[in-house]
Amino acid sequence: QVQLVESGGGSVQPGGSLTLSCAASGSIRSINAMIWYRQAPGNKREWVTSLIRGGTTNYADSVKGRFTISRDNAKNTVYLQMNSLKPEDTAVYYCKFSTYVGDYWGQGTEVTVSS
């Protein structure tokens, strides 16, 4: 059974950086997209960035230029490098792998940006 395990969350001051990881355990094939979402307290879950099969990346305007999504295919892992963090980036971050047989979600990792 496939599980996505996230790590890397924590607390950081404004302007700081964090790197989140999302690793798939178990056999997973035909990943069409690796996606990060986030959900701030009291808000709906929102899309942050996607890495599509073939390498295309897309970013929400709110994170463009500050966040970078990347992957390690050999490890079935996706990363989210977050720089110049702002208090409004505070949220629980979720990864999702979209495949031909369905979607898999991580459990979420909390990021707090505060002075």
N, CA, C and O of each residue as an XYZ file, in Angstrom:
460
protein
N       0.850     -1.185      0.000
C       0.000      0.000      0.000
C       0.889      1.240      0.000
O       1.859      1.323      0.754
N       0.550      2.185     -0.842
C       1.359      3.388     -0.973
C       1.009      4.378      0.118
O      -0.163      4.631      0.395
N       2.029      4.931      0.730
C       1.843      6.021      1.681
C       2.813      7.137      1.347
O       3.942      6.889      0.923
N       2.369      8.359      1.539
C       3.240      9.507      1.368
C       3.588     10.035      2.751
O       2.707     10.304      3.567
N       4.869     10.179      2.999
C       5.341     10.632      4.297
C       6.040     11.971      4.129
O       7.029     12.089      3.405
N       5.514     12.964      4.804
C       6.056     14.311      4.704
C       6.976     14.601      5.888
O       6.825     14.041      6.974
N       7.916     15.480      5.645
C       8.812     15.927      6.707
C       9.350     17.306      6.359
O       9.215     17.774      5.228
N       9.964     17.948      7.349
C      10.629     19.213      7.100
C       9.926     20.439      7.622
O      10.483     21.536      7.576
N       8.718     20.280      8.117
C       8.014     21.430      8.652
C       8.641     21.922      9.943
O       9.496     21.254     10.524
N       8.210     23.095     10.388
C       8.732     23.643     11.620
C       8.409     25.112     11.742
O       7.562     25.645     11.026
N       9.093     25.750     12.654
C       8.908     27.170     12.884
C      10.124     27.938     12.392
O      11.264     27.507     12.565
N       9.862     29.070     11.784
C      10.942     29.874     11.222
C      10.545     31.336     11.295
O       9.359     31.667     11.305
N      11.540     32.206     11.346
C      11.265     33.631     11.364
C      10.999     34.134      9.948
O      11.443     33.520      8.977
N      10.291     35.226      9.829
C      10.076     35.809      8.494
C      11.409     36.030      7.792
O      12.386     36.480      8.391
N      11.416     35.701      6.513
C      12.635     35.793      5.733
C      13.449     34.525      5.713
O      14.405     34.406      4.948
N      13.080     33.579      6.545
C      13.813     32.331      6.633
C      13.431     31.339      5.551
O      12.622     31.626      4.668
N      14.033     30.167      5.645
C      13.821     29.130      4.634
C      13.521     27.787      5.295
O      13.959     27.513      6.412
N      12.783     26.978      4.594
C      12.524     25.593      4.969
C      12.434     24.762      3.705
O      12.070     25.260      2.640
N      12.773     23.487      3.838
C      12.575     22.551      2.735
C      11.708     21.399      3.213
O      12.054     20.695      4.161
N      10.592     21.220      2.552
C       9.702     20.111      2.854
C      10.023     18.948      1.926
O      10.440     19.138      0.783
N       9.819     17.745      2.440
C       9.993     16.537      1.640
C       8.732     15.696      1.719
O       8.013     15.712      2.718
N       8.483     14.975      0.662
C       7.340     14.068      0.606
C       7.803     12.819     -0.126
O       8.052     12.845     -1.331
N       7.913     11.737      0.611
C       8.440     10.500      0.046
C       7.356      9.434      0.006
O       6.586      9.271      0.952
N       7.313      8.716     -1.100
C       6.343      7.633     -1.247
C       6.957      6.315     -0.804
O       8.046      5.943     -1.242
N       6.255      5.626      0.055
C       6.669      4.279      0.430
C       5.769      3.285     -0.288
O       4.592      3.562     -0.519
N       6.310      2.146     -0.636
C       5.532      1.202     -1.409
C       5.715      1.449     -2.894
O       6.353      2.420     -3.302
N       5.156      0.572     -3.689
C       5.308      0.665     -5.131
C       4.320      1.669     -5.692
O       3.112      1.570     -5.477
N       4.853      2.621     -6.406
C       3.999      3.622     -7.040
C       4.505      3.840     -8.448
O       5.700      4.027     -8.676
N       3.586      3.815     -9.380
C       3.972      3.942    -10.783
C       3.156      5.016    -11.468
O       2.102      5.441    -10.994
N       3.680      5.431    -12.585
C       2.944      6.354    -13.466
C       2.438      7.577    -12.717
O       1.243      7.873    -12.709
N       3.364      8.274    -12.096
C       3.007      9.520    -11.429
C       2.831     10.596    -12.491
O       3.771     10.928    -13.213
N       1.648     11.125    -12.579
C       1.374     12.180    -13.548
C       1.754     13.553    -13.034
O       2.181     14.422    -13.794
N       1.594     13.736    -11.737
C       1.896     15.042    -11.158
C       2.206     14.900     -9.679
O       1.653     14.053     -8.978
N       3.100     15.752     -9.235
C       3.410     15.883     -7.817
C       3.007     17.298     -7.428
O       3.430     18.270     -8.054
N       2.195     17.401     -6.399
C       1.541     18.681     -6.110
C       1.659     18.990     -4.627
O       1.596     18.096     -3.783
N       1.831     20.260     -4.325
C       1.787     20.731     -2.938
C       0.571     21.641     -2.765
O       0.280     22.491     -3.606
N      -0.120     21.438     -1.663
C      -1.210     22.290     -1.234
C      -0.877     22.803      0.167
O       0.049     22.322      0.820
N      -1.646     23.777      0.604
C      -1.518     24.217      1.989
C      -2.875     24.678      2.493
O      -3.755     25.073      1.727
N      -3.009     24.612      3.800
C      -4.252     25.040      4.430
C      -3.914     25.818      5.687
O      -3.401     25.274      6.665
N      -4.214     27.095      5.631
C      -4.001     27.960      6.785
C      -5.200     27.841      7.721
O      -6.291     27.472      7.287
N      -5.005     28.148      8.993
C      -6.107     28.050      9.951
C      -7.316     28.867      9.505
O      -7.197     30.055      9.203
N      -8.466     28.227      9.468
C      -9.688     28.908      9.098
C      -9.900     29.088      7.613
O     -10.910     29.650      7.189
N      -8.953     28.616      6.819
C      -9.057     28.771      5.363
C      -9.245     27.434      4.665
O      -9.035     26.371      5.249
N      -9.643     27.511      3.404
C      -9.736     26.306      2.589
C      -8.335     25.888      2.140
O      -7.405     26.694      2.100
N      -8.219     24.625      1.811
C      -6.952     24.145      1.259
C      -6.723     24.796     -0.096
O      -7.641     24.876     -0.913
N      -5.522     25.253     -0.333
C      -5.218     25.925     -1.595
C      -4.018     25.280     -2.270
O      -3.106     24.768     -1.621
N      -4.053     25.323     -3.566
C      -2.953     24.797     -4.381
C      -1.769     25.740     -4.293
O      -1.928     26.960     -4.316
N      -0.567     25.158     -4.190
C       0.655     25.944     -4.100
C       1.513     25.792     -5.354
O       1.922     26.783     -5.960
N       1.781     24.541     -5.738
C       2.658     24.316     -6.873
C       2.492     22.898     -7.390
O       2.091     21.998     -6.652
N       2.802     22.710     -8.662
C       2.717     21.396     -9.295
C       3.959     21.127    -10.119
O       4.561     22.031    -10.699
N       4.320     19.863    -10.151
C       5.378     19.385    -11.039
C       4.760     18.276    -11.871
O       4.441     17.197    -11.371
N       4.600     18.571    -13.153
C       3.879     17.673    -14.048
C       4.863     16.710    -14.713
O       6.031     17.036    -14.924
N       4.365     15.529    -15.033
C       5.155     14.548    -15.784
C       5.762     15.233    -16.999
O       5.054     15.858    -17.789
N       7.029     15.118    -17.139
C       7.722     15.803    -18.226
C       8.525     16.984    -17.720
O       9.419     17.476    -18.409
N       8.205     17.442    -16.508
C       9.029     18.467    -15.891
C       8.439     19.854    -15.777
O       9.058     20.741    -15.189
N       7.256     20.061    -16.324
C       6.662     21.395    -16.225
C       6.275     21.715    -14.790
O       5.702     20.886    -14.084
N       6.596     22.926    -14.378
C       6.231     23.374    -13.043
C       5.314     24.582    -13.122
O       5.404     25.389    -14.047
N       4.438     24.691    -12.147
C       3.557     25.841    -12.038
C       3.481     26.249    -10.574
O       3.578     25.415     -9.674
N       3.306     27.547    -10.354
C       3.286     28.078     -9.003
C       2.118     29.045     -8.828
O       1.730     29.757     -9.755
N       1.575     29.052     -7.627
C       0.606     30.081     -7.288
C       1.330     31.424     -7.266
O       2.513     31.496     -6.936
N       0.619     32.468     -7.617
C       1.248     33.793     -7.651
C       1.833     34.187     -6.302
O       2.837     34.896     -6.232
N       1.200     33.723     -5.237
C       1.626     34.117     -3.895
C       3.000     33.548     -3.519
O       3.641     34.047     -2.594
N       3.452     32.517     -4.225
C       4.730     31.896     -3.875
C       5.747     31.961     -5.006
O       6.900     31.569     -4.830
N       5.333     32.443     -6.140
C       6.211     32.484     -7.302
C       7.451     33.300     -7.004
O       7.377     34.412     -6.481
N       8.589     32.726     -7.348
C       9.854     33.412     -7.092
C      10.449     33.126     -5.731
O      11.613     33.437     -5.481
N       9.658     32.533     -4.847
C      10.141     32.212     -3.501
C      10.198     30.712     -3.238
O      11.061     30.243     -2.495
N       9.297     29.969     -3.836
C       9.217     28.523     -3.621
C       9.685     27.801     -4.876
O       9.495     28.277     -5.995
N      10.300     26.641     -4.666
C      10.742     25.809     -5.785
C      10.377     24.361     -5.518
O      10.703     23.808     -4.468
N       9.702     23.758     -6.474
C       9.372     22.339     -6.377
C      10.382     21.541     -7.194
O      10.776     21.954     -8.285
N      10.794     20.407     -6.662
C      11.717     19.539     -7.378
C      11.443     18.097     -6.968
O      10.659     17.837     -6.055
N      12.094     17.170     -7.651
C      11.822     15.767     -7.357
C      13.082     14.931     -7.512
O      14.041     15.317     -8.181
N      13.043     13.788     -6.876
C      14.063     12.763     -7.045
C      13.320     11.510     -7.464
O      12.730     10.821     -6.631
N      13.347     11.214     -8.748
C      12.572     10.086     -9.262
C      13.013      8.754     -8.657
O      12.191      7.876     -8.393
N      14.296      8.620     -8.445
C      14.806      7.363     -7.900
C      14.262      7.097     -6.504
O      14.102      5.946     -6.098
N      13.980      8.168     -5.776
C      13.480      8.031     -4.411
C      11.980      8.253     -4.311
O      11.419      8.203     -3.216
N      11.321      8.501     -5.446
C       9.885      8.833     -5.429
C       9.592      9.912     -4.394
O       8.671      9.795     -3.586
N      10.391     10.952     -4.443
C      10.298     12.025     -3.461
C      10.156     13.364     -4.169
O      10.804     13.627     -5.182
N       9.303     14.192     -3.614
C       9.157     15.555     -4.095
C       9.544     16.496     -2.965
O       9.294     16.219     -1.792
N      10.156     17.607     -3.338
C      10.617     18.586     -2.369
C       9.952     19.933     -2.619
O       9.530     20.241     -3.734
N       9.869     20.714     -1.575
C       9.407     22.086     -1.709
C      10.390     22.961     -0.936
O      10.398     22.992      0.295
N      11.216     23.667     -1.704
C      12.155     24.614     -1.113
C      11.430     25.934     -0.966
O      10.932     26.490     -1.945
N      11.371     26.440      0.266
C      10.640     27.668      0.546
C      11.619     28.703      1.090
O      12.224     28.516      2.146
N      11.758     29.785      0.353
C      12.650     30.874      0.760
C      11.843     32.140      1.016
O      10.684     32.252      0.616
N      12.477     33.080      1.685
C      11.836     34.374      1.964
C      10.436     34.183      2.540
O       9.472     34.804      2.093
N      10.351     33.331      3.518
C       9.036     32.997      4.076
C       8.398     34.191      4.759
O       9.066     35.035      5.356
N       7.076     34.228      4.648
C       6.276     35.309      5.210
C       5.283     34.729      6.209
O       4.958     33.544      6.138
N       4.803     35.538      7.128
C       3.795     35.032      8.077
C       2.578     34.422      7.379
O       1.978     33.475      7.888
N       2.221     34.956      6.233
C       1.065     34.417      5.519
C       1.322     33.061      4.878
O       0.407     32.449      4.327
N       2.560     32.591      4.946
C       2.868     31.232      4.486
C       2.574     30.195      5.571
O       2.665     28.992      5.325
N       2.228     30.655      6.751
C       1.900     29.737      7.840
C       0.705     28.870      7.459
O      -0.359     29.378      7.106
N       0.893     27.570      7.536
C      -0.150     26.638      7.119
C       0.329     25.214      7.358
O       1.493     24.970      7.675
N      -0.597     24.291      7.197
C      -0.236     22.882      7.083
C      -0.068     22.593      5.598
O      -0.961     22.879      4.800
N       1.062     22.033      5.232
C       1.381     21.748      3.840
C       1.169     20.263      3.552
O       1.616     19.393      4.298
N       0.481     20.008      2.461
C       0.156     18.642      2.056
C       0.726     18.363      0.672
O       0.689     19.222     -0.208
N       1.243     17.179      0.490
C       1.660     16.763     -0.843
C       0.641     15.775     -1.398
O      -0.068     15.095     -0.657
N       0.595     15.721     -2.696
C      -0.278     14.779     -3.387
C       0.428     14.261     -4.623
O       1.016     15.029     -5.384
N       0.367     12.945     -4.820
C       0.838     12.338     -6.057
C      -0.396     11.922     -6.843
O      -1.241     11.178     -6.345
N      -0.488     12.397     -8.046
C      -1.593     12.048     -8.907
C      -1.125     10.994     -9.900
O      -0.173     11.220    -10.646
N      -1.795      9.839     -9.911
C      -1.396      8.746    -10.800
C      -2.601      8.276    -11.601
O      -3.726      8.734    -11.400
N      -2.333      7.348    -12.517
C      -3.415      6.827    -13.342
C      -4.424      6.016    -12.531
O      -5.565      5.841    -12.957
N      -4.012      5.527    -11.380
C      -4.916      4.702    -10.583
C      -5.524      5.471     -9.422
O      -6.331      4.924     -8.671
N      -5.149      6.715     -9.269
C      -5.734      7.504     -8.198
C      -4.750      8.484     -7.584
O      -3.599      8.589     -8.010
N      -5.220      9.183     -6.593
C      -4.406     10.184     -5.913
C      -3.991      9.690     -4.541
O      -4.740      8.987     -3.863
N      -2.788     10.068     -4.141
C      -2.271      9.745     -2.822
C      -1.899     11.042     -2.114
O      -1.299     11.941     -2.703
N      -2.267     11.119     -0.838
C      -2.026     12.323     -0.062
C      -1.074     12.043      1.100
O      -1.073     10.962      1.690
N      -0.270     13.051      1.401
C       0.522     12.997      2.606
C      -0.312     13.415      3.807
O      -1.440     13.885      3.662
N       0.251     13.239      4.982
C      -0.478     13.502      6.216
C      -0.438     14.976      6.607
O      -1.173     15.412      7.493
N       0.415     15.729      5.948
C       0.533     17.151      6.259
C       1.691     17.428      7.195
O       1.996     16.639      8.089
N       2.326     18.558      6.973
C       3.400     19.006      7.852
C       3.207     20.493      8.106
O       2.931     21.260      7.184
N       3.354     20.889      9.346
C       3.009     22.244      9.731
C       4.205     23.185      9.575
O       5.329     22.869      9.963
N       3.923     24.336      9.001
C       4.918     25.393      8.845
C       4.386     26.645      9.535
O       3.276     27.100      9.258
N       5.182     27.182     10.421
C       4.814     28.406     11.129
C       5.888     29.458     10.891
O       7.070     29.236     11.153
N       5.455     30.600     10.393
C       6.379     31.706     10.144
C       5.989     32.844     11.071
O       4.932     33.458     10.926
N       6.864     33.108     12.019
C       6.529     34.103     13.038
C       7.791     34.641     13.671
O       8.788     33.935     13.819
N       7.728     35.908     14.041
C       8.858     36.505     14.739
C       8.663     36.394     16.246
O       9.515     36.843     17.013
